[in-house]
Amino acid sequence: SHFKNTSLGDDLDKLLEKMQQRRGDNVVTPFNGDVN
């Protein structure tokens, strides 16, 4: 996804996937623009 170019970002990506699955919808992450 957005963060997979770094190992830290990969962990973030997995965390976001868990959060989205738990909520059951596609959440637009507020830090999408900040992390790039």
N, C-alpha and C positions, 0 to 999 in steps of 0.2 A: 504494500500500500504506500502511503505517503512517506513512511519513516524508514523503509528497509535498507537505505544506503548506509546506515550506521548500526552497530550492535545495540547501542542504547535505544535507537529508534526502533529496532526490531522488537525489543521488549515492550516499548510503548505501543507498537502496533498490535501485539498480542493482547496487551491489557485493554486496548480500545475494542478489540474484537469481543472480548469477554463482556465488557460493559454493554456493548451494542446487543449482544445475544441475550443478556439478562433483561434488558429493557424491551427487547423484541421489536425494535424498529431501527431504521437507519438514521443515526444521529449525526448531524454535522458537527464535527469537533471544533470547539472555539479556537483552538490553537493550530488549526490547519495552516494558516498563513504565517504564523510566527515561527514555526519550526523549520520552514524552508530557508 
